[in-house]
Amino acid sequence: MSSGLQDIVLAEPRGFCAGVDRAIEIVERALIKFGAPIYVRHEIVHNTYVVNDLKAKGAIFIEDLADVPPGATLVFSAHGVSQAVRHEAARRGFSVFDATCPLVTKVHVEVAKLHKEGYDFIMIGHKGHPEVEGTMGQLTEGIYLVEDVADVEQVQLAQSDKLAVVTQTTLSVDDAAEILRAVKRRFPNVREPKQQDICYATQNRQDAIKVLAPTVDVVIVVGSPTSSNSNRLRELAQRLGTDAYMVDAPDDLKEEWFEGKRSVGLTAGASAPDILVQQVIERLRALGAVSVRKLAGVEETTHFPLPLGLGDKAMGLAPKT
């Protein structure tokens, strides 16, 4: 092949975050403890490989709780759910395990707390994303979605005396900052979160792309089309002036992407498993790459505990090391 492809440069960190690790483990442990099927509301995380792997083990993914039989075990996805879904699950008597990422739960708790203090909210996020639907569904009124700066200029609030802003956890850090500036220009007294809502893993992976993209000829992001944080990585690399493509599996790679390219940067969204990264590396080797090296980057040590009833003691399992 005449691509001239030589070097693979791995972003650090990349791939699974603590919230995704926890969500997948909740489903796997529920399957061990209660047996198949285990019902999961929405894709547990936005990754085709992960979802298909759990389906093969006995997980059934549903959107409507009417599709869950009485007495079943139900898992809420990592993206979180509205209060209406929680109430319906309780009313139907399901045994529920909540795999909502604790960093999303933090946003839900903040919304509930400030709502009691009389606050309305502007939420920065993508319409239709399950995390946005879950956060906005913490309230029946008084929360307004903005997707971009133009939305900020047009949003009509019932009141702005007590106004707080919350953010989807998987946004572009730079885009969210620009939208937040627009919110603060229009509503100078708006209350911001003490810590930004965009999660550590999203931030770290975007920071790694900012280091990686200028040093390579093309960037490949491993992630599924529905994955918000993976899409943001591809967009960011392109914004930095580097050709960038997202692949759900190694077969998605196209030879023409690498024509005239010597080095390829490789990263993975927070819901993409390392096995896919390894398979993409093998495919790139088949296309001519001979060396693989890692960039220096942040080492992530965050770990979230499992829900009661699925922890190591409850399962009779040795703790994870």
Secondary structure, DSSP 4 states (H G I P E B T S, - for coil): --S---EEEE-SS-S--HHHHHHHHHHHHHHHHH-S-EEEES-SSS-HHHHHHHHHHTEEEESSGGGSPTT-EEEE-TT---HHHHHHHHHHT-EEEE---HHHHHHHHHHHHHHHTT-EEEEES-TT-HHHHHHHTT-SSSEEEE-SHHHHHH---S--SSEEEEE-TTS-HHHHHHHHHHHHHH-TTPBPPSS-SS-HHHHHHHHHHHHHGGGSSEEEEE--TT-HHHHHHHHHHHHTT-EEEEESSGGG--GGGGTT--EEEEEE-TT--HHHHHHHHHHHHHTT--EEEEPP-PPP----PPPTTSSHHHHT-PPP-
